[in-house]
Amino acid sequence: MKLITALRLAATGLSAERVRLNVASMNIANAHVTRTLDGGPYRAKNVVMAASPFEPAFERDLRSALSEWQAPEVIAITDDQSPFHEVYDPTHPDADERGIVRYPNVDVLTEMVDLMAASRAYEANLSVVTITKSMALKTIDILR
């Protein structure tokens, strides 16, 4: 694999994991928001990712050889359709006529695990970039 190809694969991974980190952070930050601009409680977001064929534009002669490489791609950020958490608290300003407050459908523990997994994947892609850069510099030193 060429060094540029490794860098581009790692860059797509970094970009996808950055989106996962941002969405998980946003979900955690809004875990207790009972009233949004839409009027209801905050609805958790999910990142939908898929593998897409990695075909660098500058390597047209190697497209067939690189067809097995898959790069992560964020397809969409969707709303979680699971039900809101309902808590009886008639003193809450957002309570309905029955005294029920609807809290966001954010599971903080799940979001923390997703945040840790995305962080580890981001670090792994970053180490690929660092090692590839080091290999390129060593190659330049050898060629001198």
Backbone as CSV, one residue per row, in Angstrom:
resi,resn,N_x,N_y,N_z,CA_x,CA_y,CA_z,C_x,C_y,C_z
1,MET,0.851,-1.176,0.000,0.000,0.000,0.000,0.893,1.235,0.000
2,LYS,0.533,2.190,-0.796,1.285,3.433,-0.830,1.013,4.238,0.439
3,LEU,1.984,5.076,0.789,1.845,5.872,2.002,0.691,6.864,1.900
4,ILE,0.497,7.428,0.722,-0.604,8.371,0.531,-1.949,7.671,0.725
5,THR,-2.056,6.436,0.259,-3.294,5.682,0.419,-3.575,5.441,1.899
6,ALA,-2.544,5.098,2.652,-2.709,4.886,4.094,-3.158,6.170,4.779
7,LEU,-2.571,7.283,4.370,-2.968,8.574,4.954,-4.419,8.917,4.628
8,ARG,-4.826,8.657,3.393,-6.200,8.988,3.005,-7.208,8.096,3.716
9,LEU,-6.879,6.811,3.880,-7.773,5.923,4.623,-7.900,6.369,6.076
10,ALA,-6.767,6.715,6.682,-6.794,7.182,8.066,-7.556,8.502,8.183
11,ALA,-7.426,9.360,7.185,-8.141,10.648,7.218,-9.651,10.450,7.164
12,THR,-10.119,9.504,6.353,-11.564,9.253,6.323,-12.033,8.676,7.648
13,GLY,-11.206,7.832,8.271,-11.538,7.305,9.592,-11.581,8.401,10.642
14,LEU,-10.620,9.314,10.602,-10.611,10.441,11.543,-11.865,11.286,11.393
15,SER,-12.246,11.546,10.164,-13.433,12.361,9.912,-14.700,11.678,10.430
16,ALA,-14.840,10.389,10.172,-16.027,9.663,10.618,-16.083,9.580,12.142
17,GLU,-14.949,9.337,12.784,-14.928,9.240,14.246,-15.157,10.596,14.894
18,ARG,-14.732,11.663,14.234,-15.000,13.001,14.765,-16.505,13.263,14.815
19,VAL,-17.226,12.815,13.796,-18.679,12.968,13.790,-19.292,12.170,14.943
20,ARG,-18.823,10.920,15.145,-19.332,10.114,16.265,-19.068,10.786,17.604
21,LEU,-17.868,11.352,17.766,-17.532,12.054,19.013,-18.450,13.254,19.231
22,ASN,-18.686,14.034,18.186,-19.543,15.216,18.302,-20.982,14.848,18.650
23,VAL,-21.512,13.815,18.009,-22.902,13.418,18.262,-23.052,12.856,19.666
24,ALA,-22.121,12.022,20.106,-22.199,11.475,21.467,-22.077,12.588,22.503
25,SER,-21.202,13.548,22.259,-21.062,14.689,23.182,-22.333,15.521,23.226
26,MET,-22.941,15.727,22.061,-24.183,16.495,22.004,-25.301,15.769,22.753
27,ASN,-25.375,14.446,22.610,-26.397,13.678,23.323,-26.206,13.771,24.835
28,ILE,-24.965,13.658,25.289,-24.694,13.745,26.728,-25.012,15.139,27.242
29,ALA,-24.639,16.155,26.486,-24.888,17.538,26.918,-26.380,17.846,27.029
30,ASN,-27.205,17.187,26.231,-28.641,17.456,26.225,-29.451,16.380,26.932
31,ALA,-28.818,15.597,27.782,-29.485,14.464,28.432,-30.616,14.882,29.365
32,HIS,-30.642,16.131,29.804,-31.680,16.578,30.731,-32.517,17.729,30.183
33,VAL,-32.442,17.960,28.881,-33.194,19.050,28.259,-34.621,18.583,28.009
34,THR,-35.568,19.200,28.697,-36.973,18.802,28.573,-37.757,19.672,27.596
35,ARG,-37.160,20.774,27.150,-37.871,21.644,26.215,-36.887,22.183,25.179
36,THR,-37.109,21.830,23.919,-36.273,22.322,22.819,-37.041,23.399,22.058
37,LEU,-36.467,23.886,20.993,-37.152,24.881,20.168,-38.408,24.306,19.529
38,ASP,-38.426,22.984,19.314,-39.610,22.324,18.756,-40.712,22.145,19.792
39,GLY,-40.391,22.346,21.059,-41.385,22.250,22.106,-41.313,20.997,22.954
40,GLY,-40.777,19.928,22.431,-40.692,18.680,23.177,-39.308,18.478,23.763
41,PRO,-39.098,17.352,24.417,-37.766,17.065,24.948,-36.777,16.762,23.831
42,TYR,-35.508,16.848,24.170,-34.442,16.551,23.204,-34.540,15.085,22.798
43,ARG,-34.384,14.817,21.525,-34.384,13.439,21.016,-32.949,13.072,20.650
44,ALA,-32.474,11.939,21.197,-31.097,11.493,20.961,-30.835,11.297,19.475
45,LYS,-29.602,11.525,19.079,-29.173,11.359,17.696,-28.306,10.108,17.578
46,ASN,-28.367,9.449,16.422,-27.540,8.289,16.113,-26.779,8.550,14.826
47,VAL,-25.547,8.074,14.768,-24.741,8.192,13.558,-24.851,6.881,12.789
48,VAL,-25.197,6.978,11.518,-25.280,5.804,10.653,-24.046,5.822,9.764
49,MET,-23.225,4.767,9.901,-21.995,4.684,9.121,-22.026,3.419,8.274
50,ALA,-21.321,3.478,7.171,-21.200,2.309,6.292,-19.823,2.336,5.649
51,ALA,-19.415,1.187,5.163,-18.151,1.106,4.441,-18.407,1.435,2.982
52,SER,-17.580,2.305,2.448,-17.706,2.650,1.027,-16.403,2.284,0.333
53,PRO,-16.462,1.921,-0.918,-15.227,1.562,-1.646,-14.260,2.738,-1.666
54,PHE,-13.014,2.445,-1.417,-11.975,3.478,-1.407,-11.260,3.446,-2.743
55,GLU,-11.474,4.479,-3.540,-10.841,4.565,-4.853,-10.225,5.952,-5.012
56,PRO,-8.953,6.091,-4.691,-8.308,7.396,-4.869,-8.329,7.827,-6.333
57,ALA,-8.649,9.076,-6.572,-8.774,9.585,-7.939,-7.447,9.587,-8.683
58,PHE,-6.357,9.771,-7.976,-5.056,9.867,-8.647,-4.430,8.505,-8.919
59,GLU,-5.094,7.425,-8.545,-4.545,6.084,-8.770,-5.484,5.273,-9.658
60,ARG,-5.821,5.806,-10.789,-6.782,5.135,-11.673,-6.295,3.771,-12.148
61,ASP,-4.988,3.629,-12.319,-4.472,2.345,-12.793,-4.521,1.266,-11.719
62,LEU,-4.688,1.646,-10.468,-4.727,0.665,-9.381,-6.128,0.460,-8.805
63,ARG,-7.142,0.954,-9.440,-8.507,0.827,-8.907,-8.898,-0.614,-8.653
64,SER,-8.575,-1.479,-9.565,-8.955,-2.878,-9.373,-8.197,-3.499,-8.209
65,ALA,-6.949,-3.109,-8.013,-6.154,-3.666,-6.916,-6.620,-3.138,-5.566
66,LEU,-7.141,-1.938,-5.548,-7.578,-1.337,-4.284,-9.059,-1.539,-4.010
67,SER,-9.736,-2.291,-4.826,-11.184,-2.415,-4.665,-11.578,-3.091,-3.362
68,GLU,-10.657,-3.836,-2.735,-11.018,-4.490,-1.479,-10.926,-3.549,-0.288
69,TRP,-10.309,-2.398,-0.448,-10.195,-1.452,0.654,-11.524,-0.746,0.860
70,GLN,-11.946,-0.678,2.099,-13.199,-0.016,2.443,-12.902,1.138,3.405
71,ALA,-13.477,2.270,3.144,-13.302,3.441,3.995,-14.613,3.729,4.713
72,PRO,-14.543,4.166,5.981,-15.780,4.498,6.689,-16.402,5.762,6.127
73,GLU,-17.710,5.781,6.115,-18.427,6.941,5.588,-19.667,7.169,6.445
74,VAL,-19.881,8.402,6.863,-21.091,8.750,7.601,-22.200,8.952,6.589
75,ILE,-23.230,8.129,6.687,-24.348,8.218,5.748,-25.376,9.227,6.227
76,ALA,-25.699,9.176,7.524,-26.734,10.069,8.049,-26.610,10.173,9.562
77,ILE,-27.210,11.209,10.084,-27.397,11.354,11.527,-28.902,11.356,11.741
78,THR,-29.394,10.321,12.414,-30.839,10.137,12.560,-31.273,10.368,14.004
79,ASP,-32.552,10.625,14.174,-33.128,10.750,15.509,-33.468,9.368,16.037
80,ASP,-33.168,9.152,17.307,-33.513,7.892,17.963,-35.014,7.909,18.231
81,GLN,-35.731,6.921,17.751,-37.194,6.897,17.881,-37.679,6.159,19.128
82,SER,-36.773,5.803,20.031,-37.215,5.141,21.256,-38.020,6.124,22.099
83,PRO,-38.896,5.619,22.977,-39.766,6.522,23.743,-38.979,7.357,24.759
84,PHE,-39.549,8.498,25.091,-38.949,9.359,26.106,-39.132,8.729,27.479
85,HIS,-38.272,9.129,28.431,-38.406,8.674,29.805,-39.439,9.571,30.487
86,GLU,-40.415,8.952,31.110,-41.455,9.735,31.784,-41.280,9.611,33.291
87,VAL,-41.297,10.762,33.957,-41.107,10.824,35.406,-42.236,11.661,35.992
88,TYR,-42.788,11.191,37.097,-43.843,11.939,37.770,-43.187,13.013,38.636
89,ASP,-43.417,14.272,38.275,-42.886,15.407,39.020,-43.789,16.612,38.750
90,PRO,-44.881,16.727,39.509,-45.836,17.814,39.234,-45.270,19.213,39.487
91,THR,-44.139,19.334,40.179,-43.558,20.651,40.443,-42.658,21.138,39.309
92,HIS,-42.351,20.282,38.374,-41.472,20.647,37.258,-42.226,21.581,36.311
93,PRO,-41.565,22.630,35.807,-42.255,23.568,34.901,-42.732,22.944,33.596
94,ASP,-42.144,21.831,33.161,-42.542,21.181,31.916,-43.470,19.993,32.135
95,ALA,-44.010,19.868,33.340,-44.927,18.755,33.617,-46.262,18.995,32.912
96,ASP,-46.869,17.891,32.430,-48.178,18.023,31.794,-49.275,18.044,32.863
97,GLU,-50.529,18.001,32.439,-51.646,18.091,33.381,-51.689,16.919,34.354
98,ARG,-51.071,15.788,34.015,-51.024,14.634,34.918,-49.800,14.675,35.832
99,GLY,-48.913,15.664,35.661,-47.707,15.774,36.467,-46.540,14.978,35.907
100,ILE,-46.659,14.526,34.672,-45.616,13.726,34.037,-44.672,14.632,33.255
101,VAL,-43.369,14.436,33.475,-42.348,15.167,32.746,-41.676,14.180,31.796
102,ARG,-41.594,14.559,30.534,-40.926,13.711,29.541,-39.476,14.167,29.407
103,TYR,-38.557,13.242,29.749,-37.129,13.510,29.637,-36.588,12.889,28.355
104,PRO,-35.455,13.391,27.860,-34.884,12.868,26.612,-34.614,11.366,26.684
105,ASN,-34.616,10.741,25.527,-34.371,9.308,25.432,-32.874,9.014,25.327
106,VAL,-32.069,9.758,26.049,-30.620,9.605,26.037,-30.214,8.687,27.188
107,ASP,-29.515,7.621,26.861,-28.934,6.742,27.876,-27.478,7.169,28.038
108,VAL,-27.184,7.839,29.139,-25.863,8.435,29.332,-24.768,7.369,29.333
109,LEU,-25.032,6.209,29.928,-24.021,5.151,29.952,-23.694,4.658,28.539
110,THR,-24.705,4.463,27.722,-24.485,4.042,26.342,-23.716,5.106,25.573
111,GLU,-24.051,6.351,25.803,-23.355,7.445,25.114,-21.903,7.536,25.567
112,MET,-21.635,7.280,26.846,-20.256,7.306,27.338,-19.439,6.179,26.716
113,VAL,-20.043,4.989,26.587,-19.344,3.875,25.938,-19.077,4.208,24.478
114,ASP,-20.061,4.788,23.792,-19.875,5.180,22.399,-18.792,6.251,22.282
115,LEU,-18.771,7.169,23.233,-17.754,8.217,23.250,-16.360,7.622,23.429
116,MET,-16.227,6.642,24.327,-14.930,5.997,24.546,-14.501,5.196,23.318
117,ALA,-15.440,4.474,22.694,-15.109,3.690,21.508,-14.687,4.595,20.355
118,ALA,-15.410,5.693,20.160,-15.057,6.631,19.101,-13.711,7.285,19.382
119,SER,-13.441,7.571,20.647,-12.162,8.162,21.022,-11.008,7.211,20.733
120,ARG,-11.187,5.936,21.059,-10.143,4.927,20.787,-9.932,4.752,19.280
121,ALA,-11.008,4.731,18.525,-10.883,4.596,17.074,-10.203,5.826,16.479
122,TYR,-10.513,6.999,17.014,-9.866,8.224,16.555,-8.366,8.159,16.833
123,GLU,-8.016,7.705,18.054,-6.603,7.580,18.413,-5.890,6.573,17.510
124,ALA,-6.552,5.477,17.164,-5.945,4.472,16.292,-5.674,5.060,14.911
125,ASN,-6.629,5.798,14.362,-6.419,6.434,13.063,-5.327,7.494,13.132
126,LEU,-5.263,8.194,14.239,-4.224,9.207,14.409,-2.839,8.562,14.493
127,SER,-2.752,7.405,15.131,-1.458,6.720,15.183,-1.053,6.220,13.798
128,VAL,-2.023,5.837,12.960,-1.705,5.455,11.581,-1.102,6.650,10.850
129,VAL,-1.668,7.816,11.036,-1.134,9.021,10.394,0.283,9.297,10.891
130,THR,0.500,9.188,12.192,1.817,9.462,12.772,2.863,8.465,12.269
131,ILE,2.519,7.187,12.262,3.464,6.161,11.808,3.750,6.314,10.315
132,THR,2.723,6.618,9.538,2.920,6.805,8.097,3.822,8.008,7.824
133,LYS,3.609,9.068,8.572,4.460,10.248,8.417,5.902,9.917,8.782
134,SER,6.089,9.157,9.845,7.425,8.749,10.253,8.088,7.881,9.179
135,MET,7.316,6.954,8.600,7.857,6.114,7.530,8.262,6.947,6.319
136,ALA,7.460,7.938,5.978,7.784,8.800,4.838,9.067,9.587,5.101
137,LEU,9.222,10.094,6.328,10.440,10.840,6.658,11.666,9.939,6.644
138,LYS,11.518,8.709,7.140,12.641,7.767,7.103,13.010,7.417,5.667
139,THR,12.024,7.270,4.810,12.270,6.982,3.392,13.033,8.122,2.741
140,ILE,12.645,9.329,3.057,13.357,10.509,2.504,14.789,10.543,3.002
141,ASP,14.998,10.219,4.289,16.356,10.195,4.839,17.218,9.138,4.155
142,ILE,16.629,7.975,3.867,17.375,6.897,3.209,17.756,7.296,1.785
143,LEU,16.861,7.990,1.104,17.114,8.378,-0.279,18.132,9.507,-0.400
144,ARG,18.453,10.174,0.660,19.423,11.286,0.593,20.801,10.801,0.430
